[in-house]
Amino acid sequence: SDLGDLKLFSQLTASVKHMVTPRLTLYLVDTLVRNDEPALADQFGLRQERQTFTSNTLGLSADWYLDLVALQGYYQLSTFSSDSDTVSQVVGGNVGVPLGGLMAVKLGYEFSSSRTTGDVSSDVTGNLIWPSVARRLSPSTTVGVSGSYTSLTLDDSRIWNVSLFNTYQLGNRFSMSGSAA
């Protein structure tokens, strides 16, 4: 390039939150990244060489509270461009219901679709179902169990997962969480 070995990279994140009513809130988040750092391009660490890429993730979601029931719906569109191009979409939703004053149950579903074109082309779709049960032990401690079932068209994969989790909150500023799967 005219600048020699100098390359300019950027990251831009924008978000908007709109409270339509006290019970309905809409969110829009967009993140654009142009870089050549392998760790940013590949979360699994398979990519080792530096190669310029551009990625964009757009997320839309809505939180709606109906009396004690909490509903959430969301959509995410991700694009990745480098030596191959990938477009991924996720549509999902979940519902949460309290069971008395100390317990809560959540159930969610997600459909995903990903298409890669270029050197290696592929189409993958997936379905994810997950339940979660949490119990508050004290004002600062919560424990629970969550699970998930995923089916993917890639190699006709099926994945089951069960984990225990714990959260501890110290005041309004510090929170710790952990899980064992």
For each residue, the residues with C-beta under 8 A, 3 or more apart:
1: 4 6 7
2:
3: 6 7
4: 1
5:
6: 1 3
7: 1 3 36 52
8:
9: 34 35 36
10: 32 33 34
11: 31 32 33 34 35
12: 31 32 33
13: 29 30 31 32
14: 29 30
15: 27 28 29 30
16: 27 28 29
17: 25 26 27
18: 25 26 27
19: 22 24 25
20: 24 25 26
21: 24
22: 19
23: 64 65 66
24: 19 20 21 62 63 64 65
25: 17 18 19 20 62 63 64
26: 17 18 20 60 61 62
27: 15 16 17 18 59 60 61 62 63
28: 15 16 58 59 60
29: 13 14 15 16 57 58 59
30: 13 14 15 56 57 58 59
31: 11 12 13 56 57
32: 10 11 12 13 54 55 56
33: 10 11 12 40 53 54 55 56
34: 9 10 11 52 53 54
35: 9 11 40 41 52 53
36: 7 9 50 51 52 53
37: 40 41 50
38: 41 42 45 47 48 49 50 51
39: 42 45
40: 33 35 37 53
41: 35 37 38 47 51 53 55 80 82
42: 38 39 45 46 47
43:
44:
45: 38 39 42
46: 42
47: 38 41 42 51
48: 38
49: 38
50: 36 37 38
51: 36 38 41 47 82 83
52: 7 34 35 36 82
53: 33 34 35 36 40 41 80 81 82
54: 32 33 34 79 80 81 82
55: 32 33 41 78 79 80 81
56: 30 31 32 33 78 79
57: 29 30 31 76 77 78 79
58: 28 29 30 76 77 78
59: 27 28 29 30 74 75 76 77
60: 26 27 28 74 75 76
61: 26 27 72 73 74 75
62: 24 25 26 27 72 73 74
63: 24 25 27 70 71 72
64: 23 24 25 70 71 72 73
65: 23 24 69 70 71
66: 23 69 71
67:
68: 97 98
69: 65 66 95 96 97
70: 63 64 65 95 96 97
71: 63 64 65 66 93 94 95
72: 61 62 63 64 93 94 95 96
73: 61 62 64 92 93
74: 59 60 61 62 90 91 92 93
75: 59 60 61 89 90 91
76: 57 58 59 60 88 89 90
77: 57 58 59 87 88 89
78: 55 56 57 58 86 87 88 89
79: 54 55 56 57 85 86 87 88
80: 41 53 54 55 85 86 88
81: 53 54 55 85
82: 41 51 52 53 54 85
83: 51 118 119
84: 116 117 118 119 120 121
85: 79 80 81 82 116 117 118
86: 78 79 80 114 115 116 117
87: 77 78 79 114 115
88: 76 77 78 79 80 112 113 114 115
89: 75 76 77 78 112 113 114
90: 74 75 76 110 111 112 113
91: 74 75 110 111 112
92: 73 74 108 109 110 111 128
93: 71 72 73 74 108 109 110
94: 71 72 106 107 108 109 130
95: 69 70 71 72 106 107 108
96: 69 70 72 104 105 106
97: 68 69 70 104 105 106
98: 68 101 103 104 105
99: 103 104 105
100: 103
101: 98
102: 135 136
103: 98 99 100 133 134 135 136
104: 96 97 98 99 133 134
105: 96 97 98 99 131 132 133
106: 94 95 96 97 131 132 133 134
107: 94 95 129 130 131 132
108: 92 93 94 95 128 129 130 131
109: 92 93 94 127 128 129
110: 90 91 92 93 126 127 128 130
111: 90 91 92 125 126 127 128
112: 88 89 90 91 124 125 126 127 128
113: 88 89 90 123 124 125 126
114: 86 87 88 89 122 123 124 125
115: 86 87 88 122 123 124
116: 84 85 86 120 121 122 123
117: 84 85 86 121
118: 83 84 85 121
119: 83 84
120: 84 116
121: 84 116 117 118
122: 114 115 116 154
123: 113 114 115 116 153
124: 112 113 114 115 152 153 154
125: 111 112 113 114 152 153
126: 110 111 112 113 150 151 152 153 154
127: 109 110 111 112 150 151
128: 92 108 109 110 111 112 148 149 150
129: 107 108 109 148 149
130: 94 107 108 110 146 147 148 149
131: 105 106 107 108 146 147
132: 105 106 107 144 145 146 147
133: 103 104 105 106 144 145 146
134: 103 104 106 142 143 144 165
135: 102 103 142 143 144
136: 102 103 139 141 142
137: 141 142 143
138: 141
139: 136
140: 168 169 170
141: 136 137 138 166 167 168 169
142: 134 135 136 137 166 167
143: 134 135 137 164 165 166
144: 132 133 134 135 164 165 166
145: 132 133 162 163 164 165
146: 130 131 132 133 162 163 165
147: 130 131 132 160 161 162 163
148: 128 129 130 159 160 161
149: 128 129 130 158 159 160 161
150: 126 127 128 157 158 159 161
151: 126 127 157 158 159
152: 124 125 126 155 156 157 158 159
153: 123 124 125 126 156
154: 122 124 126 157
155: 152
156: 152 153
157: 150 151 152 154
158: 149 150 151 152
159: 148 149 150 151 152
160: 147 148 149
161: 147 148 149 150 181
162: 145 146 147 181
163: 145 146 147 179 180 181
164: 143 144 145 179 180
165: 134 143 144 145 146 177 178 179 180
166: 141 142 143 144 177 178 179
167: 141 142 175 176 177
168: 140 141 175 176 177
169: 140 141 172 174 175 176
170: 140 173 174 175 176
171: 174
172: 169
173: 170
174: 169 170 171
175: 167 168 169 170
176: 167 168 169 170
177: 165 166 167 168
178: 165 166
179: 163 164 165 166
180: 163 164 165
181: 161 162 163
